[in-house]
């Protein structure tokens, strides 16, 4: 494995070889990862430490400054000797970062860590910049039912399509044909997940149901550009149920994977 040390104990801030756009992308993906998405306190601490390095690395962070800015301690009475909140939470953040890179973050191109005994982030590039394929990232937003009935059908269609897309993309794991899928979480907006990433897409959709007819309207949004890249309307003249979900999901999946194969992949 190629590992290059990007910062030493006497350096401060993000190294020049990591530009701001790349670091913002690294931070956004970390905050969206399972270990951080549901931990607001850890996410706030991580964001504060990285953004400090991006915007004002000098003077270096102190325990006292972190306690006031992140944990809202009263500057008039806050004493780091009596209140260990920063030491405890930085220790937890150090362990969470290590756990992330040992599991979901094994393929991350940049690794963040906190050396023992300091409050300064260290940065490592695990592979040279620009090496490897830039895989598109697709996030599927929950579909919306815009008729009186059909909420259960709409949720089921979204689940069926997610499964079929995952199976299709996983069958093309090699080369430039692989698309990474992200799970939509209430705490992570699509714009935050795709911030700074050239190939990030959000699939949105609505469903209308009648007793003997169903219509699904979907669009693929390029998050970085804020543009619709693909849209489709799919009609079925049959009652809504599991068979209709499967039929619609198959057609949508075929159309969408065809778009990725013929358009996005050619740009990689």
Beta strands, then each sheet from edge to edge (+ up, - down):
strand 1: 4-5
strand 2: 110-114
strand 3: 121-125
strand 4: 137-140
strand 5: 144-145
strand 6: 180-183
strand 7: 200-210
strand 8: 213-222
strand 9: 227-236
sheet 1: 1+ 3- 2+
sheet 2: 5+ 7+ 4+ 6+
sheet 3: 5+ 7+ 8- 9+
end
